[in-house]
């Protein structure tokens, strides 16, 4: 018996030793690399060394005895952030803006490896040696500080950083030395792909932010390169170009001055904040206004819910009908759950959300972050007719009518079936309905028309089947009393936005609390997935009406 116990102790110790550390998900790491503008070419001024939040950290990539810093150790991010005698960089104010706009429990760490004057080829580990043969002597000295390979040093430091935190993004500023090189985007992709592989990163979750060279509006000597940099997202879908327009420059018209670096760093940060779902707004507490990058990406480490298809007898239609069911991770039959009925569009069926929206992945990820109340999600076929397939002429009058007829099927057949098959709460406060396009119109029609059945209602890009607002809310005072949450969302470039807008306007006129959520986009699953991400987190929890106005992504003057 003792030998068995000893064996298991050895196994436990072995695996503990293999890991040796625990990543803090609230320590966000950013890698930055490139040439002189990332290295830092402007003098560090007095204001750049004060009022630095200790939540902003730098991992030293070289030994700096004069600064009392050692390679591979963390320090409060007082510049210089690249090597011992480099200047101010965009990374300085990137980090400052990030910590100022993120929740107080989040730290930001940066790793900056950059070499002035280098081409992107210097970071291509497979072609490094051939590039070094062409490098000038002064550059060889810098490369030597990185033990002959800036890329290898970046990876080495990144792995040290990963022992403490999670890499959230990569910042690049490079291109001056590759001006006119139309293969530059492909060369950047080689470096980016190598980083993904060498650091075991998921490109869907780790964006690349690439800054422009000095802009033509500042007479930039390499401004023509910006046309090539602009094409980078075509080669790396998760890359984003940071504009340098208006950023102040040095007298050589190749580098930014200190003010220019501060502004450029701010722009990097604002883009990254938006990718994390936050809006940069110093006057308010940090607030998630959209889904973060990677919210819909499969994570093998995350516990998964279960998808199943059920059949129920519809007396309304006179046939057996199907619905898709999602039960959450850790689903237990003896627990009682609230229910969200999630409806599809005019060209879909009970599988449309699964095929286009990956709701199970979105919800699994949210459960893993502790952001959802456990709930069952029912995805029915909203076309209540014997042949309910999305085939033939989906706009045929009888098929359009079937979407209206689904109200009876839902209330009289499907809901009773769900409440008999699953252990769910049967009161209105624990029942929600939402949908996209035609399903958004159904959700508003059926939900607001049956407030004794639904207290949580969401319309995503609602279609013209949405009833006139006077019919939807004939008694605003009663609606206010019964509603827990009314959510109306739409893409700002959606040709159907009028339906959402008119509903919103009527609700405002009649003082009915609701969220009107406009986001950048058209009539597609990019918008609907984001709406599901945002809406689902509000369900079956206490409602704070004072926060409703914060959910609008778009400013009155344009898109952030």
N, C-alpha and C positions, 0 to 999 in steps of 0.2 A: 504494500500500500504506500509506504514511504517513497519507494522508487517511482511510483506513478505520480505522486504529488510533486516530487523533485523534477520529473520530466516536464510536467505542465508549467512549473515555475521557470524552467529553462526556456521553454517555448515562449512564454509571455515576455521574459526579459530579452529574448532574441528579437522579437518583433518590436518591442519598445526601443531597442537599440537601433533597429533598422530605420525607424522613423526619427527618433531622437529630438523631435521638435514638434510644435503644434502651430499651424498657421492661424493668425488672427484675421478673420474676415473683415474686421474694421480697420486694418492697416492696409491702405491702398498704395501699391507700388507702381511707379511710372519709370520706364526706361527712356532715356533721351540720348540721341546720337546724331552725328552729322559733321559739318565742318565749322568754319570760324564763327558763324552767327549762332550756332548752338554752343560752341566753346565759350563764347563771350568776348566780344571785341570792344565793348565800351567800358570806360573807367567806372569802378564801383563808387557811388556817391554816398554821402553820409546817411541819407534817408533810406538807402538800401540795406543798411546794417542794423537798423533799429526796428522795434515793434514786430519782431518775427515770432509768431506763435510756435512754441515748442512742439506742437502737433505736426509741424512741417519739418521733416528730417531729410538729411542727405546721407547717402552711403558713400564714403570716400573710395574712389577708384584708384588712387595712388597714395603713397606715403607723403605726408606734408609735415615734416618736423617743425617748421617755423609756425605752423598753425596748430601744433599739438594734435594733429590728426593722423590716424593710422588707416591704411588701406583695409577695407572690409569691415569698418566699424561705423556705427550710426552717430550723427551729430545734429544738433539744431541747425537748420539750413541757412546759416549766415554765409553770404558769398565770400570767396568764390566757390561755385558748386561744381566746377569741372576739375581742372588741375590746380596746383598750388598758387599760380600767379595769373590765372586767366581772369577775365572781367565779368561784367554782368551778362546774364543770358536770359532768354525767354523763360527758362525753367524757374528762375527766381520768382517771377510774378505769377507764373502758372501755379506754383505751390501755394503762394500767399492767397490768391483768389480762391483756390480750391478749399483750403481749410476755413476760409471766411464764410463759405457758402454751403458747407457740409455740416451734418449734425456733429455736436461736440464730442461724441464718442468715436469719431473717425479721424485717424491720423493719415497723413500723406507722406510718402517717402519717395525720393527720386535718386536715380543712378544716372550720372551724366558722363558719357565717354565720347569725346569729340576731338577731331584733329583739323586744325585750320588748313585750308587749301587743298584738302583731299578730295578725290573723286569718290563716288559711291562704291567703286570697285575695291576700295581699301577695306570695306566691311564684308566683302564676299570671301568667305573663308577658303573657298576652293581656288580662287584666283589671286589670293593675297600675295604670294611670293612673286609672281610675275609683275604685279603692280608695284611692289616695293622696289624692284629693280629700276623702275623709272622715276622713283620719288626723289626730290631734291634733298640735299644734305640736311637742311634745317628741319625738314619734315621727319627725317630718319631719327632725329633726336627725340621728337615727340612720340613717335611710334615705339622707341626704345623704352619710354616711360611705361608703356603698356606691355612690356616684355615681348615686343615684336608683333603683337596682334591685338589691335583695339577691339575687334569682334570677340576674340576669346576672352578678353578682360571684361567686356560687357556681359557675356554669358556667365563668367565666373562670379561677378558681383550680383548678377540677377539671381543666381542660385543661392547665394548667401541671403539675399533679400527675401527669397521665397521661404526661407526657414522662419521668417517672422511674419510676413504678410502675403498678400495676394496681388499678382501683377494685373492691373486693370487697363493699362494702355501703353502705347509707345509713341514718343514724340520725335519727329524727324525735322531737322532743318539742314538741307543740303541741296546742291544743284548748281551753285555758281560755277564750280569747276567742271560741270557736265553740260554747260550751256550749249543748246543746239543738239544735244544727244537725244534723238527720238526713242532710243532703246532704254532711256533712263527708267521709265516705269517698270519695265521687265527686270531691270537690274535691281531696283528697290524690292521687287517681289521676291527675288532670290534671297535677299537678306532677311526679309520679313518671314518667308517660309522657313528659313533655317532657324530663326528665333523661335517660331512656333514649335518646330520639332525638337530643338535642343533643350527647350524649357518646358516641354510638354504642355503647351498652351493651346486653347481652342480659339481659332481666328474669329469665330462668331461672337466671342466674348471679349476679345482684346483688339480694339481698334488701333489704327495707325493714323496719327494726326501729322500732316506734313505742311509746313509753313512755306509761303511764297518767298522768293528772293525780293530784294528792294524793288518796290513797284515802279511802273513807268511814270506814275504821277509824281514820283520823287526823283525822276531822271535816273532810275536804277540802271547800272551798266549791264546787268544780267537780266533785266526785266523780261526779255524775250523768252527766258526759260519758264516763266510762269504759265505760258500756253501749254508747255509740255507737262508741267506739274499738275495743271488742271485736268489732265487725262488720267491721272493716277487711279481714281475710283473705278475706271473702266477695267483696270488690270487687277486691282485689289478692292473688292466690293466693300470691305469694312475699313476703307481709308477715307479720310476727310481732309480737304484742303483749307488751310487757315489763311485768310486774306491778309496781305501786308499793306493794303491801300491806306494811305494817310499816315502810316507809321514813320515817325521822324528818323532821319538818317544822318550818318557821319559824312564828312566832307569828301570821302573817297567814293561815295555813291554805291558802295558794295556792302557796307555794314550799317546796321542801325545804331543810333546813339542810345544813351541810357533811357530817354523817354520813349524811344521807339521800341526797345526791348520790353519795357514795362507794359506798353499797349499790346504788343504781340503776345506776350505771355498771358495777358488777360484774355485775349481772344482764344488761345489754346484752351484755357481753363473754361471759358464759357461754352465752347463746343463740347468739352469733356463732361461738364456738368449736365448739359442737355442729354448726352448719351447715357449718363447715369440716371436720368429721369428728373434731375433737379433744375430749377430755374435760378439763375444768378440774380439775387435781389437782396441787397445789403439791409434793407429796411424791414425785412420779414425773417422769421425763422425758416430754416431750410424746409422745403416742402416738395414732395415728389409730384411732378405734374405730367409725367409720361413714363411709359415703360422703359426700363434701362436696356442697353444693348445686351443681348444674350438671354433676355427674359423668356424667349420661346425656343431656346436651344436645349437639346437633350443633355442631361447631366447624368452619367451612369452612377454617380455616387448618391443621387437623390432617390429616396423611396418613392415608389410609383403607386398610383391608384389603379383601379381595375375598370376595364371597358367591357361591356357586354350588350348584346342585342336581345331585347325582350319582345314578345308578341302579346297583344291584348285584344280582347273582343270588343269591337266598336259597334254598339247598337245604332249609333248615329249614322254610320256609313253602311252597316250591314255586312261587315267583313272583318277578318282578322288583320290588324295593323301592327306595324313595327315601330320601335323606338330604341335609341341608343342610350345607355346609362353609364355614367361615370360615378364610381364610388371612390372616396378619398383614401389615401394611404392610411393604413391602420384601421380600416373600416371594421366595425364590430356590430354584429347583428343585434346585440342587446342594448346598443346605444340608440337614442332617438336623434334623428337628423332633420334639419331644415332642407328645403328643396328649391333649386333653381331650375325653371323650365327655360331652355335655351333654344330659340327658334332660328330657322334658316331662311334663305332668300328664295326668290321666285324660281330660280333655276336649280335649286338644291333639293335635298331630302334629308332623312335622319342621319346621313353620313357626311353631309356637307361641312359641318364644323370640323369633323375629324380630318377630312381630306384637305381642307384649305386653311384651317385655323389652329390646329394642334392644341386644342383646349386642355387636353390631358397633360401636356408638357408644361404649359403655362401655369396650370393649377398645381401640378406636382412641385414646381419650383417655388411657387408662393407658399405652399404648405411647409416646404423645407426651411423657408425663411420665417416661419411663424406668423404669416400675414393674413391667413384666412381662418374663418370659422369653418369647421368641418361641415360639409354639405354634400348632398347628392345632386348631381346635375342630370337632368332628363332632356335629351335631344330628340324630339319627335319628328314625324313627318307632318308638316303643317298644311298639307294639301289633302283635305278630307273628302276623298272620292275613292271608288273601288280601284281604279287604276291610278294610283297616286305617284307613279314614277315621273321623273322630270324628263319626259321624252316627248317627241312630237312638237307641236306648237305650244310652248309653255305660256304664251299670252292668250290662248284660246279662252273665250268668256267663261266656259264651264270650269276651267282650271283656275282662273282668277277667283271665281265664285267659291271654289273649294277652300281657298285660304280664309274667306270669311266664315264658311261653314265649320271650320276647324274649332271655332269658339265652343260650339256645343259638344263636339267630340272631346275637346280638352277637359271641359268642366264635368261632363256627364260620364265619360268613359275612361280617359287616360288618368286623370287625377285619382279617382277612386281605385283604379288598378294599382297605381304606384303606392297608395296608402295602405293597400291590402298586402302587397308583395314585400314592401320594405317597412322597417320600423322608423316612421317619420312623424314629425310633429304636424298636426292637421289644422292648426289655426292660421289665420291670414298673416300674422306677424312672422311666421316661419315659412312663408311661401313667396317666391320671387319669380318674375317673368321678364325676359329680355330677348332681343333678337336683332338680326341684321337685315337691313333693306326691307323686303316684304315682311320678314319676321319682326323687324322693328316696328312697322306699322301695326302688325297684329298685337305686339306686346303693349303698345300704347292703347290700342282699341280695347283689347280684352282686359288689360290690367286696370285702366282708369274706368272702364265700364263695369268692373266687378271688384270694387274696393272691399267688399265683404270676403273676397277670396285672396287678394294680393295686396301686400303692403309695400313691396319693393318692385319697382318697375324701371326698365331700361330700354330705350329705343336707340339703336345704332344705325345711323344713316337711313332713317325711316323713309319708306317709299310712299308714292302717292295714294296707296290704300289707307294711309292714316286719315282718320275722320277729321272733319273740321273741328277746330278747337272748342267751339261752343257746344258741340256734341260730346267731345271728349271730357270736358269739365263744365257741365251745365250748372253745377253748384260748387263754386270755388271754396266756400267756407267748409262744406262737408269734406271736400277733397283734402284740404289742409289738415283737418282733424284726423283723417284716416291714413294718410300717406306716411310711411316711414322715409322713403327715398324715391324721388323721381329723377332719373338720369336721361339726358338727351344729348347725344354726341353725333358729330359729323365731321368729315374732312372739309377743309376750307375751300377746296377746288371741286367738290362733289356737285354734279349737276342737279342732284336732288336736295340740295341744302335748303331750298325754300320750305320744304315740309317741316324741317326741324326749326327753322327760323320763325315761322309763323306760330308754331306751338309755343316756343320760348317767349315771343312777344306777348302773346295772350296771357301766359302765366305771370309774366312780369306785371302786366297791366292789372291783373287781379290778385297780385301779392301772394301767389302760390309758390312756396319754397321749392327750388329744384336746382340741379346742376346742369348748366348749359356748357358743354365741353366741345370747343372747336379745336381741331388739331390739323397740322399740315398733312394734306393728303387728298385722295380722290375716293372713288367708290370701290374699295377693294379690301382684302383681308389684312393688309397692313394696318389700316384704320380700325378694323373690327377686332383684331387681336389686341391692339392697344386698349380699346374700349373695354374688352373683357377683363384685361389685366387690372385696369383702374376700377371698374364697377364692382368686380367680385370682392375686392378688399373691403368694400363698404358694407357688405351685406351682413345682416343678422348681428349687428353690433350697435352700440349707442351712436346716435347721429348728432354731429355737430354742425348745425346749419350755418354757423358763422364762418365755416371753412369753405362753403360752396363756391364762392367767387374765385378762390385760389385755383380751382381746377381748370380754368380756361387757359389753354396753352398759348393761344395767340394774343398778342398785344393789340390795342386798338389801332395802333399805327402800323401794324405788320407783324410778320412772323419773327419769333426770337431765333 
